[in-house]
Amino acid sequence: MFTAASETLRLSGIDADINTSGRYQAVKPRVLAMDRITCADDIRRLLASPDVVVGSVAALTETGSLAAASASGSQLPAYAAAPPARSGSSGRRRWYPT
């Protein structure tokens, strides 16, 4: 499970719960424990295509599409590679027609 960079997840405590509780197979603690030189390929694979991505979205359309925006772009590859069944959290309650 990978938690994308999200102020919403951080402030709600979801990020800390996933990454520090030990109840989930979180990617970030695993990556931080790996040697960056000898395990670089494994780290790249873990971060690029996790089984589950938890993150916030910028918008949810009437048809159910999620729109993600990113200042750094770091979480977009994980969103793109994640399985099709996705859910997200949106800090604002706005609906955008598609």
C-alpha positions in Angstrom: 0.0 0.0 0.0 1.4 3.3 -1.1 0.4 6.7 0.4 0.8 9.5 -2.1 1.9 12.9 -1.0 -1.2 14.5 0.3 -1.9 17.2 2.9 -5.4 15.8 3.4 -4.0 12.3 4.2 -1.4 13.8 6.5 -3.8 16.1 8.5 -6.4 13.3 8.8 -3.9 10.9 10.3 -4.4 8.4 7.5 -0.9 8.6 6.2 0.6 8.0 9.7 -1.8 5.1 10.4 -0.9 3.3 7.1 2.8 3.9 7.3 3.5 3.4 11.1 0.7 1.2 12.6 2.1 -2.1 11.2 -1.5 -3.1 10.2 -0.7 -2.6 6.5 2.0 -3.7 4.1 3.0 -0.1 3.5 5.6 0.7 0.8 7.2 3.7 2.4 8.6 2.0 5.5 9.9 -0.9 3.3 11.6 1.5 0.9 13.2 3.5 3.8 14.6 0.2 5.2 16.2 -0.8 1.9 19.7 0.1 0.8 19.4 2.7 -1.9 22.5 1.5 -3.8 22.0 -2.2 -3.9 18.2 -2.2 -4.0 17.6 0.7 -6.4 15.7 -1.3 -8.9 13.5 -2.9 -6.3 12.8 0.5 -4.8 11.9 1.9 -8.2 9.5 -1.0 -8.8 7.8 -0.7 -5.4 7.2 3.0 -5.8 6.1 3.0 -9.4 3.6 0.2 -9.3 2.1 -0.5 -5.9 -0.9 -2.8 -5.5 -2.9 -0.1 -3.7 -2.5 3.7 -3.8 -4.1 5.9 -1.2 -4.1 9.6 -2.1 -6.3 12.6 -2.5 -7.9 13.8 -5.7 -8.5 17.3 -7.0 -11.9 16.6 -8.4 -14.6 13.9 -8.8 -16.8 14.2 -11.9 -20.4 13.3 -12.2 -19.5 10.2 -14.1 -17.1 9.0 -11.4 -13.8 9.9 -12.9 -11.1 11.1 -10.6 -8.9 14.0 -11.5 -5.5 14.2 -9.8 -3.3 17.2 -9.8 0.3 17.2 -8.5 2.8 19.9 -7.7 5.8 17.6 -8.1 4.2 14.8 -10.2 5.7 12.2 -7.9 2.5 10.3 -7.3 1.2 10.3 -10.8 3.1 7.2 -12.0 1.6 5.2 -9.1 -1.9 6.4 -9.9 -1.4 5.4 -13.5 -0.1 1.9 -12.7 -2.6 1.1 -9.9 -5.4 -1.4 -10.5 -8.6 0.1 -12.0 -10.7 0.0 -8.8 -9.7 3.3 -7.2 -11.0 5.5 -4.5 -9.8 8.9 -3.4 -10.5 11.6 -0.9 -11.3 15.1 -1.9 -10.9 18.0 0.5 -13.6 20.1 -1.2 -17.0 18.9 -2.1 -17.4 20.1 -5.6 -18.8 18.2 -8.6 -17.5 18.9 -12.1 -19.5 17.9 -15.1 -17.7 15.9 -17.8 
